[in-house]
Amino acid sequence: MSFGSLFDSGSAGMLPYGAMNGGKPLFSSPALSLALQSNLEAQRDRNMLPAVGNASSLDGTVRSKEEENDSRSGSYHLDTFSGDELDPPGNSRKRKKRYHRHTPQQIQELEALFKECPHPDEKQRAELSKRLCLENRQVKFWFQNRRTQMKTQIERHENTILRQENDKLRADNLAIREAMRNPMCNSCGGPAMLGEVSLEEQHLRFENARLKDELTRVCALAGKLLGKPVSPMTAPLSLPHPNSLDLAVGPNRFAAPVPALTEFPTSQTSPLGTVDVDKSYERSMLLELALAAMDELVKMAQMEEPLWISPSFEGGKESLNYEEYVRNFNRCAGVKPVGFVSEATRESGVVIINSLALVETLMDTARWSDMFSCVIASATTTEVISTGMGGTRNGALQIMHAELQVLSPLVPIREMNFLRFCKQLGEGCWAIVDVSIDGLKENPSSLADNMKSTRLPSGCLVQDLPNGYCKVTWVEHAEYEEEAVHQLYRPPLRSGLALGAHRWLATLQRQCECLAILMSSSAPSNDNTTITASGRRSMLKLAQRMTDNFCAGVCASSAHKWSKLVGAGNVGEDVKVMTRQNVDVPGEPPGVVLSAATSVWMPVAPHRLFDFLRDESLRSEWDILSNGGPMHEMAHIAKGQHNGNSVSLLRASAVNSSQSSMLILQETCTDASGSMVVYAPVDIPAMQVVMNGGDSTYVALLPSGFAILPDGPTVSGSNVGERKVGGSGSLLTVAFQILVNSQPTAKLTVESVETVNNLISCTIQKIKAALNCEG
């Protein structure tokens, strides 16, 4: 999870000011004295201008000085003499301004601290000035100038936006005035003679004509939907416009599958001009679809048997009774495609977060992706229909596109185009629902290798608890094309272990626990490191980027450009090999990067396999980077109460004098749905900068690692061997990223592909031998 935006803040500040007493400066700040002196000089220059016909010259002079002041940034500092060193009053020679320009390294350090703390205290300024060999007042004035510059830039941007809105309103006003000057007769379509008709009556006539045209058009569309003609006089039909109030409290009248919009005409002509039929009717259907999906989600989250069947064995999960489901709900996502299988799960639990914060996270695409970074490969908001009412998310409605991933090359990306709707059910109680709209909107990505799927009403109910936490009930209901999935992963997908409610809720609980620990003032008891708070943040940001890059190397989505290699060398059919050319990519070494991943079944419990892979004392049994020697943990940052959720910095000791020691950054995370161990070799000087709180953006990383998923119950007809229900084994994904050539334009050789393939095979064999599960 990325917490970079959590620690960034900023506000505008003001420079100190004072007054002059006679001819003697009363200010200890030389920059202030010079600023006042500049103002006096500017005043003297204005007094010397001609008295007649010089208004434009005066305005130009003042403007040029303002532009000159605005153009100055915080990258240099004005250096002057102190008040005691000023020339005596009798000396008429002008004192020149002397500027001290900071070095690029100083500017980088100042900008880095400014991003985290725009208002540093005296201690921080003193530490920074000592480190940069600057005076304390130079650092102080730099931050003042930088805040002033940022405030000016924001004000200019806001003024530009307001000016554009003002121009738009002015154009709309002119258009309305022009339409009112030339009214049209409703009967004959010719110019109307208004006579003594009042302005209010004119407006009513225009509105009446518009409503009649709207009614006729809606009846025509309803006739196509119902398969029989509908008269506007005998069967008036109104489709609500999706405003905030309807979205928040509107009733549910959706009772039939929504047809595709391509069946209807694109526009019609009315006495008021051309009317866009697609847009208004499409939004009406989206509103009805959202209300129907919300009603279904709430009922599925609250109903028990016979809709949900209790598990028949201890530790099992409840399952959906599909016959009862069809009896209770009208299908609102179109007809189920041939060859699709269903997946329906429900899970409840307590999460360390309040309802408002969770709702904001789920409705914001970036924060939602960061919270579930191991599940979501990419996500975008394609259209915002409503932002909510009363300054809240109640009634918020938006169209989104997402790609869900299971960390294995044997499972294709699950791509979805869906509608997300948020509604407040009561005080401290919220519901958020997703439902596919593939029949209404075209998929913006539609990659050929992705898995076709339909998202039936799914989401969560959130209820605040007295202790500040909240209870979350998560429901996942989807249909997907199972033929594209490898036999190994069909059981966990069917049972919901891979992408069901169990996975979403467990990930949410782990991430919220991590966030709570990072925001707390005291470090957890299992955190034995002495790194500063800024160093902890930098290391966690670096570890998060490492994990995201690892996931992208296993599952290629539309957000990460990889080229898939087919038939490259002697590579097994279950090994996915991809390549990418890096040119000026921040945080990655330049050249040709090769990524290879595969998944295997291991007859070992998931927790035992995870504990073995994360133990630094056993690392030499499978990791060739350890050079056969022991590993030592230099730093440890806890991300949860479980010891398996942490970020560590490991040091591999050199076996002999010819080998140099190296550092390995490792992140491990585990919850009830699965585990991950991700690591990457890092440069020692770069990590020293990061541990001191420096910027980690440009630290080069090529991550490798493992993803562990419990094997699900055996599906009838599968040929992967009979296994006990409940997960007696594990599905292990092994992935490596290797720089095969430092030249981005170099061609990939067959030897490089075979080398990384042998590395994967050797690693898997070593793990099986160490755990005594060969064969």
N, C-alpha and C positions, 0 to 999 in steps of 0.2 A: 504494500500500500504506500502510496506517495503522500508524504506529509509536508511537502515543500511549501504549499500555499498556507499551511497552518501557522507558520512562524513569520511570514512576510507581512509587514504592516507599514504604514507611513502616514504622516500628517505634515501640514505646512507649518513653518516657524517664521518668526520675524526677527530682524536685526535690532540690536539695542540702539537707543537714540538718546540725545541729551540737548543741552542749550549752550549758547555762547554768552560769555560775560565780558563785554568790552572787546578788546583785541586779544585777550589771552584765552587759549583753549582750556576748557574745563573737563576734558575727556581723557581718560587713560588709554582708550583704544585708538591707536594710530589710524586704523582703517576708517573709524567713525570720523576722526578729524579730517581726513582726506575727503570723505564723502561730503561733509559739510562745506569744505573748502571748494569742492567741485560745484556744489549748488550755488555758492556765492559767485564763483566765476561765471556760471551760466546766467545768473541774475544780472551780473555786470554786462555780459554780452548782449542780453536782451535790451538793457537800458541804452546801449550804444546803437541800436537799430534805428532807422529813420522813423519818425513819428507818424508819417502819412503814407498810406498805401503799402504797409509792410505786414499786414495780418497774416498773409499766406507764408511769408518768409519766416515769421516768428513761429507759426505752427509747424513748419517744416523743420526748424532748428530743434524745437522741443521734441518732435517726433523722432528725429534722427538720434537724439541723445537717449530717448527711451529705448529705441531699437538697439542702440549700442549696448545699453545696460542689460537688456533682455538676452542679447546674444552671448553674453559672458556666461560661462558654465562654471561649475565648481572645480574644474581641472587646474586652475591656477590661483594663486593667492597674492593679494596686494600687500606689498611690504613697504612700510614707510618708517620714518624716524619717530621716536616718541615725542611727547609734548615738550620735554626739556631740551631736545636737540633741534627744535625748530630755529630757523634763522631769526635774528632780532628784527623788530619792526622796521628799523631803518633800512634793512637790506631789501631793495626792490626786485632783486633777481628772483625769478620764478623757481620754485622747487619742483624738480621733475619727479614723476611717479615711477616707482620701481616695482616691477612685478617679478614674483618668484614662480616659475612654472614647475609643477610637480612632474616627476618621472612617470613613465607608464606603469612601472611596478607600484609606485605609491598610489596612483589613481586606481589601479585594480584592487588594492587592499582597501582603499577608502570606499569604493563602490560596493565591494563585498559586504563590508560592515553596514553600509547605508541600507542595503536590501533587507538586512535582518533587524537593524535598529536605527531608524532615522534620527532619533533623539538620544544619542549616547550620553551617559552620565560622566562625571568628572574622572572617575576611575578608568572608564573605558577610553576616554580621550587621552588620558595620560599614558596608558599602556600603548595605545596606537601611535602616539607621537614619538614615544621612545623607540618603538619597533621600526618606524619609518624615518627616524632621524629628522623629525620636524618639531617645531615649537608647538606648545599646547594651543596657543592662540591661532596658529595656522590651521590646525585640525578643527578647532571650534568654528572659525570663519568659513572653512570649506563646507562643513555640514550646514551652516546657515545659508550659504549661497546655493547649495544643492537643493535644499528644501524650497527656497524661493523659486529656483528654476523649475522644479517639479510643479509647484503651485501655479506658476505662470503657464506652463504647458497644458495643464488640466483646464485652466480657465479658457485658454484659446480654443481647445477642443470643444468645450461646452458651448462657447459662443458660436462656433461654426455649426454645430448641430442645431442650436436655436435659430440661427439665421436660415438654415435650410428648411426647418419646420415653418418658419414665418413665411418664406417664399411659397411654400406649398399651400398654406392657408390662404394667402393672398390670391393665388391662382384659382383655388376652389371658390372663393368668394366672387371673383370675376365671372367664373362660369355660371354660378347660380344667378347672378344678376342678369347675365345675358339671357338665360333661359326664362327668367321672369319677364323680361322685356318682350319676348316673342312667344306668348302662350299659344297652345294648339287646342282646337276644339275636339272634344271627345267623340262627337257624333260624326262629323265629316272629315276630321283631320286637318282642316284649314285653320287659318289664323282666327283666334277668338276675339270677340268684341267684349271687352270687360265692362265697359260702361261704369256703373256705380257699384260694382261688386267689390266687397272689401278684400283686403289682403289676406285675412284669415280664411275667407271662403275660397279664395284662389288656391291656397295651400291644401284645403280639404278636397277640392276637386282633383288636384294633382295626385293626392294620396289615394283617393278613391279609384282613379284610373289605374294606378300602379297595383293596387290590391286586386282589382278585377283581373288584370293580366296575370298576376301571380296565381290566383285561384284557378284560372283556366289552364295554366301550364302545369300546376301540381296535379290537377285532375287527370290530365293527359298522361302524366308519368305514373300516377296511381293505377290508371287503367292498364298500362303495360305491365305493372308489377302484379296486379290481381288477375290479369287475363281477361277482363271484361270492362266495357266502358263505364265510366263514372260521371254522372251529371253534376255540374257545379251547383245546380239549384236544389237537387234532392239529397245529395250526399257530399256536403262540403267536407273537405279533408285538409287539415292544417298540419304542416311539419314544422316543428319548432326550430328557430334559429339558435345555434349553440352559443348563447351568451353565458356570462358567468353565473347568473342566478339559476338558469335552467340546469347547468352542469352541476351546481351544488345541491339543489333540492328537487330537480325535475323528476317526474314519474317515469316508469318504464313501460313503454308500449310496444317494444320490439318483439315481433312474434314470428318472423319469417326470415330465411336466409337473404342476405343483401345481394342483389344482382350486380354485375359489373357495370361500370358507368358507360362503357362503350356502347351499350344498347340504347342510350338516350341521345337526343339531339344536343349539339354543343351550344346552340344559342337560338333565341327567338327575338322577334322585333315587337316592341310595344309602343304606345303613343309617346313614351318617354325615351325611346331609343332602344339600342340593343341590350338585352339582358343576358348575363352569363349564367346559363342553366346549370352547367357542370359544377361550378363553385358552390352555389347556394344549396343545391340538392345534395351534393357530396357531403357538405358539412352537416346537413340534417341527418343523413344516414350515419355519419361518424358519431354524432351525438346519441342516436338510438342504439348504435352498437356499443358505445361506452356504457350507457345505462344498463343494457342487458347483461354485459359482461360483469359489471359491478354487482348486480343482483345475484348472478350465479356464483361469483367468488364468495360473497358474504354467506350464502347458504351452504356452500361446500365447506367453508371454514368452521361453521357452527353445527352442522348436522352430524349425527352419529349413525349408528346402525338404523336401517339396513343400507344406507348409502355407502358407508365405509365398513368394511369387514375386518374384524379384529384378527390379529395374527394367530396362527395355529400353533406356534412354538415360541418359547421364551427368547426374547431379544429380537423378534421379527418386527416388521413394519406392517401397519394396516394397509389394506388395498381397496381400490374403488370397485364397487359393484356396478358394472356398466349397464346392466339391465335397469337397475334402479335409477341410474343417471339419465338414461334416455327417457324414462318415464317422468322424471321431474323437470327436465330442462329441454328447451328448444335449442337446437344447434344453431349457433350464430356465426360460424366460421366457414360456411359452405359445406359441400359434400366431402366426406372423407375420401381421399384419393386411393386408388387401388394399389395394394402393396404396402401401404403405410401401417405401422403398428402404433399402439397407444402406450403412453407412460403417464401415470397419475399417482402422485404422492402428496402426503401432508405431514407437517412436522411443527411442533410448538416448542418454545423455549424462552428463557429470560435473557435479555441482551443489555449490556452496560451502556445504555444511551437512552435519551428521552425521545418521545414521539416526534416532536417538532424537528429535532436535529436529524432523525432518521428519515423523515419525510423529505426534508431538503436534500439529503444525500441521494435518495432514490430518484428524485425529480430532476436533479442536475446530472447531465450526462457524464461530465468529466469526473465528478466525485463518485458517481455510481461505478464507473470503470475502475477507478483507483481502489474502491472498497472491495471489488470482486475481480482483482487483476488476474487471478489464476483461472477464472471461469470465463471472463469476457475478453475476447481477442481484440475487438474494436467495437465502438459504439458512437453513433451520431444522432443528433436531433434534426430531422429533415423539415419539420414544420411545427410551429407553436400555434395552436388554435385558440387556447385560452391560458392565461397565466394565473387564474384564480380570482377570487373576490375578496374584498376587504383587506388587501395586503397579505393574504395568506395563500396557501396552496389549495384551499378548498375550491374544487371546480376546475383545477388545472387540467388541461387536455393537450396532448402533443403526440406527434407521429415520430417514431424512432426507428432506427435500423441498427441491428446488433449482430455480432458473430460470436457464438458461444463455442468454447473449446474444451475438449478432454485432452489432457496432456499425454497424447500418444499419437504417433504417425499412422496408426491403424484406424483412427476414427476421424472422419472428415469434419471440417468446420460446419457447425449448424447455423445457418443464416436465417434471419427473421426480419420481417418488416411488420411492425406492430404499432398499435395505438396504446398509449399509457394515460390512464385517468386516475386522478386523486380526488378523494371525497372524505370530508369529515363526518363521521357517523355520530359523534357525541363529544362531550368534554373529554379531551385527552385520548380520543379514540379515532383512528384514521384507517382508511383502506386505500390501497393502490393496486390497480389491476392492469394487466397487459392482455391484448387479444390481437391476433393476426388480422391484417387487412390486405392480404395478397390479392383479393378480388377487387379492391378499390384502388390500390396504389401499386405501381410497378416497382419491382425490387431495384434499388439504385446500384447494386453491385453485381449480384448474380454470377459469381465465379463458377466456372464449369465443374470444378472439383468439389464444391461444397455440397453438403447434405441437404436435400429438400425436406422441409419440416413445416408444420402448422402449430402455432401457439394458441391453444384454446385458453379461455379465461384463467389466468394464473396471476399470482401476486401474494400480498400479505395483508393481514389485519394487525394493527399496532395499538396496544392499550397501555397507557401510562400506569406505573405502579407507585405506591407511596414513597418508596426509597429512592426515587429518581431514575430507576431503570424502567424498562418496558417489557411487556410480554408480546411476543411476535408469533403469529400463526401463519405459516407459509404453505401455500398450495401451488403445486406445479402440475400442469396438465398439457401434454403435447402429443403430437403425432409426427412421425418421421419415417423416412425410407430406410428400412433396416438392411436392405441388400448392400448398401454402401459401407456397412460396418463389418469389421473383421469378427470372426467367430469368437475370439477371446473376449471381446468387449460387448457382446450382445447381452449376456446376463446382467452385468452392472448397469447398462443403459436401461434395460427393461425394468429392473427393480428400483431405479432412481438413485443408485449409489453414485453414478457419474454426473448427472445433471438434474437430479431431482431436488425436492424440497429439503431433504437431509443435507445435501451438499451446500445449498445456498445459506441455510440457517447456520450450519457449523462454521462456514467461512465468515459470516457476519459476526458471530460471537467471538471468534478469534481476533478479527481485525479491530473490533470495538474494545476488546480487552487490551490489545496493544496500544491503541490510541489513548485509553485511560491511563496507562502506565507512563506514556510519554508526556502527558499533560500534568501528571502528578509532580509535586515538588521533591519527593523523596524517591530514591531508586529502590527497586524491588530487592528482596532479601537475597535472591540468587544472582544478583548482578555484582560481580567481584572486580569490576574495572574501575580505574581512577580517571577515566577520560572526562573532560569538561562537558558541560551541557551543549555547547556549540559543536564540539567534536563528536558527541553522540548523534546530533542531528545530521551532520555531514556523513558520518558512516552509515546511518540508516537510509539516507537518500541514495548513497552509492549502492548499498545492498538492494534497495528496491529496483534501481535501474538494472542491476545485474540479473535479478529474478525475472523482470519483464523481458529482457533480451533472451534469457534462456527459454521462456515460454514461446517467444516469437520464433526461435530456432526449431522448436518441436512442431508447432502448428503454424503454418504460413497463412496469414490472413491478408485482407486487402490493405491493411495499414502497414504491413511489413513486406517489402518487395524481395522475394527470393525466386530464383530460377530452379525448377525441379529438373534433376538429371535422370534420364531414363536409359537403362542399359549401359551404365558407365562402369566398366571393369567387372570384376568377379564379386558382385554385391548381391546379397540375398534379397528375395522378393519382399520381405518384411522390413527391410532397412530403407528408410527414406533419406535420400541425399539431395541437398540443395546447396546452391552457391550464391554469393553476392559480392559485388565489387564496391568497395568502400572508397570514396573520394571525398575528403574533407568532411567526414561524418564525425561530429563531436562525440567523444567518449568511446570511439572504436579505432583500432589501428588501421591505417590505409593499406589497401591491397585486396587480394582475393581471399575471401573467407569461405570455408567449407563447413557445412553443418550436416551432421549425420545422426539419425535417431532410430531406435527400434524398441519394441516392447516384447517381453517374454513373461511367461507364467512361472512363478516360484512357489514351491510347496512349503512356504514359510509364512508365519503369521505377519501381518503388516507392521505391528509394533516392534517385533524382533528384528525384522529387516531394516527398519528405520534406525533403531538404536545401534545396529552394527555399522551402518554407513556414516552416521554422524559422529561416531566415537573416534577422536583423533589418535588415540593410542592404538587402534586397530586399522588405521588408514593404510599403513604400509602393506597390508595383505591384499589390497586391490588397486591402489593408486600408484601409477608409475611415476607421477610427479614427486612423490615422497622420496624417491631415490633409494628405497628400501630402508630408510632410517626413520627414527621416531619423529612425531609431530608434537609441537608444544603450543599451547594456547597463550597468546600474548595479551589478548583483550577479549572481553565477553560482555555483550549488551543484551540483557533479557528483554524479550518482547511479550512476555506473558508469564503466568504462574507456572505453566508447564516448562520443564527444563528444555524441552525440544524446540521451543519457540525462542530463537535467539539469533544474534549476529556475532560471529567470532572472527578473530584474526589469528591465523595459525602460522607458525614458522617451522619450515622443514630444515632440520639440521643437516649440514654437509657431512657425507660419509668420510670423505678424504679432503686433503688440502686443495686439490685441483677443482673441486666443486664449490660453487658459491651457494650460500643459503638463500632462500626465497620466502616470500610471504604469500599466503593464500587467504583471500576473503571468502568466508562461508556463511550462508544463511540457511537456517533450518526452520521449518514450520510444520506443525502437525495439528490435526483436530480429528473429530470423529469420522470425517469423510475421506481422509487421506493425508499424505505427508509428502514433503519435498526436501531434498538436500541439493543446494546449488552452490557452486564454488567457482573461483577464477583466480589465477595468479595475478598479483599486482606488483607494481613498482614500489620499492621501499621508500625513496624520496617522496613520491606522490602520496603514499599513505601517511607519511609524517605530516604533510600539509593538511590532509583530511582530518587526522586525529587532533590537530590543533585548531580545528574549526574552519579550515580553508574550503574553497569551492571545489566540489567533487565532480563538476560537469565534464571536465576534460581528462579525467582519469580513464585510460584505455582499459577496456574489459572485453574478454572473450569467454563467456561462462560455459560451464559444463555441469552436469549433475544428473539427478535421479528424481522421478516422480513415482509415488507408490499409491496404488488404489486397491482396496479390498476386492477380491473376486466375488462376483454376485452368485446367487443361487443358479444351479444348472438349468438351462432352458431345454425342454424336450426337443430332440432332433439335433442338438449341437454335437460336434465331433471333437470337442476339446477334452474329453475325459470326464468321468463322473467325479464330482466333488461335493462335500457336505454343504448343506444350506447354512448360510451365516458367515461364510468367508474364512475357510481354513487356510487359504493360500493368498498370494498377492500377485498383482499385475505390476511389473516393474518396467518403467520406461527409462532407457539410458540414452543420453544425448551428449554430443561433443561439438564444439565449435573450434576450428583450428585455422590459423592464418597460414595458407599454403604458399603464398607469394606476396612480397611487399609491394609489387607493382600492380596497380589496379587494372592495367590493360593486358596483363599476362594471361595466357591460356591455361586452363586446368588440364593437368595430366592424369592419365589413368593410374599412375603410381600413387598420386596423392589420394585418390578415391579409395584405392585398395588399402592404403596405409590407415586411413581413418576407419575403414571397415574392420580391419584386423584389430585396431585398438578397441572397438566396441566388443568384438567377439572375445578378445583376451580378458577384458574387464568382467564380462558376464561369467566366464569360466572361473575366474579367480573368486568372484563372489559365491558362486555355487560350491566351489571347493572349500571355502572358509566356513560356510554354513552347513556343510555335509549334506548337500542335496543334489549331488551330481546324478545324471541319468534321468 
